[in-house]
Amino acid sequence: MRELSVYYCPKCGYFAFYQLPKNAVCHQCSCTMTQLDIPYQDFTALDYEERDRLISVKMVESAPSLACRITAPEKLHRQRKLVGTLIQYILELEAEVNSLSKTIDWMHETIWKQLKVKQTLAEELKDLKAASEPERLNP
């Protein structure tokens, strides 16, 4: 036979003893009760004030804190603010990418122009050397 376990209602604090978790339903709130992590014998050894304190602490631990409930709208606002900031940052990065792309295109174009000029000068130098060689041979 299973031992009794101590269950409490996280909403109203009602507690009861059950063998099976499926039977642990609050008679006042009709919600599922939570099992305490203290054995039945230890719980029954506590006086009423200690039991109330234990269950109160468990209820506070399981419920969202007051600070969390108060700051929830602010957190949502901060998330929207963060999204706005990130979108602005993305737009700035896209503008920088466009600027750098234009710079790369300009550099590419300039390099090709310089290579064409260098190639043209190299051909002219070659032609001049070829034209001056026969003069050196005929003096």
C-alpha positions as CSV (number, residue, x, y, z in Angstrom):
1,M,0.0,0.0,0.0
2,R,1.2,3.5,-0.9
3,E,2.1,6.0,1.8
4,L,0.2,9.2,2.2
5,S,1.7,12.3,0.6
6,V,1.1,15.9,1.5
7,Y,-0.5,18.1,-1.2
8,Y,-1.3,21.8,-1.2
9,C,-3.3,24.2,-3.4
10,P,-1.0,26.8,-4.9
11,K,-3.9,29.2,-5.2
12,C,-5.6,29.1,-1.8
13,G,-3.2,27.1,0.4
14,Y,-5.6,24.3,1.3
15,F,-3.7,21.1,2.1
16,A,-4.7,17.5,2.3
17,F,-3.2,14.0,2.3
18,Y,-3.5,11.6,-0.6
19,Q,-2.0,8.3,-1.8
20,L,-2.4,9.0,-5.5
21,P,-1.6,12.3,-7.3
22,K,-4.7,11.9,-9.5
23,N,-6.9,12.4,-6.3
24,A,-5.1,15.6,-5.3
25,V,-7.7,18.2,-6.4
26,C,-8.5,21.2,-4.3
27,H,-12.0,21.1,-2.9
28,Q,-12.2,24.9,-2.8
29,C,-10.6,25.9,-6.1
30,S,-11.0,22.7,-8.1
31,C,-7.4,23.0,-9.3
32,T,-4.7,20.4,-9.3
33,M,-2.7,20.4,-6.0
34,T,1.1,20.3,-5.7
35,Q,2.9,17.7,-3.7
36,L,5.1,19.0,-0.8
37,D,8.6,17.7,-0.7
38,I,8.3,16.7,3.0
39,P,7.2,13.3,4.2
40,Y,3.8,12.8,5.7
41,Q,5.1,11.9,9.1
42,D,7.4,15.0,9.3
43,F,4.5,17.3,8.1
44,T,2.1,15.9,10.8
45,A,4.8,16.5,13.4
46,L,4.7,20.3,12.6
47,D,2.4,22.5,14.5
48,Y,-0.2,24.6,12.7
49,E,1.9,27.7,12.6
50,E,4.9,25.8,11.0
51,R,2.6,24.2,8.5
52,D,1.1,27.5,7.5
53,R,4.6,29.0,7.1
54,L,5.8,26.1,5.0
55,I,2.8,26.2,2.7
56,S,3.0,30.0,2.5
57,V,6.6,29.9,1.4
58,K,5.8,27.2,-1.2
59,M,2.9,29.3,-2.5
60,V,5.2,32.4,-2.8
61,E,7.9,30.3,-4.5
62,S,5.5,28.9,-7.1
63,A,3.7,32.1,-7.9
64,P,5.2,34.9,-10.0
65,S,6.5,37.6,-7.8
66,L,4.9,40.9,-7.5
67,A,7.9,42.6,-9.0
68,C,7.7,40.3,-12.1
69,R,4.0,41.1,-12.6
70,I,4.6,44.9,-12.2
71,T,7.6,44.9,-14.6
72,A,6.0,42.7,-17.2
73,P,4.7,45.6,-19.3
74,E,8.1,47.3,-19.0
75,K,9.8,44.2,-20.2
76,L,7.5,44.1,-23.2
77,H,8.2,47.8,-23.9
78,R,12.0,47.1,-23.6
79,Q,11.6,44.2,-26.1
80,R,9.9,46.6,-28.6
81,K,12.6,49.2,-27.9
82,L,15.3,46.6,-28.5
83,V,13.6,45.5,-31.8
84,G,13.5,49.1,-32.9
85,T,17.2,49.6,-32.0
86,L,18.2,46.5,-33.8
87,I,16.2,47.6,-36.9
88,Q,18.0,50.9,-36.9
89,Y,21.3,49.2,-36.5
90,I,20.5,46.9,-39.4
91,L,19.7,50.0,-41.6
92,E,23.0,51.6,-40.6
93,L,24.9,48.4,-41.5
94,E,23.1,48.2,-44.9
95,A,24.1,51.8,-45.6
96,E,27.7,51.0,-44.7
97,V,27.6,48.0,-46.9
98,N,26.3,50.1,-49.8
99,S,29.0,52.7,-49.3
100,L,31.7,50.0,-49.1
101,S,30.3,48.4,-52.3
102,K,30.5,51.7,-54.1
103,T,34.1,52.1,-52.9
104,I,35.0,48.6,-54.1
105,D,33.4,49.3,-57.5
106,W,35.3,52.6,-57.8
107,M,38.6,50.9,-56.8
108,H,38.0,48.1,-59.3
109,E,37.3,50.5,-62.1
110,T,40.4,52.6,-61.2
111,I,42.6,49.6,-61.1
112,W,41.4,48.4,-64.5
113,K,42.0,51.9,-66.0
114,Q,45.5,51.9,-64.5
115,L,46.3,48.4,-65.9
116,K,45.1,49.5,-69.4
117,V,47.3,52.6,-69.1
118,K,50.3,50.5,-68.0
119,Q,49.7,48.0,-70.8
120,T,49.5,50.9,-73.3
121,L,52.7,52.4,-72.0
122,A,54.4,49.1,-72.1
123,E,53.4,48.6,-75.7
124,E,54.6,52.1,-76.6
125,L,57.9,51.5,-74.8
126,K,58.3,48.2,-76.7
127,D,57.6,50.0,-80.0
128,L,60.1,52.8,-79.2
129,K,62.8,50.2,-78.3
130,A,62.1,48.4,-81.5
131,A,62.2,51.6,-83.5
132,S,65.5,52.8,-81.8
133,E,67.3,49.4,-82.3
134,P,67.8,49.7,-86.0
135,E,69.3,53.3,-85.5
136,R,71.8,51.8,-83.1
137,L,72.8,49.2,-85.6
138,N,73.3,51.8,-88.4
139,P,75.7,54.4,-87.0
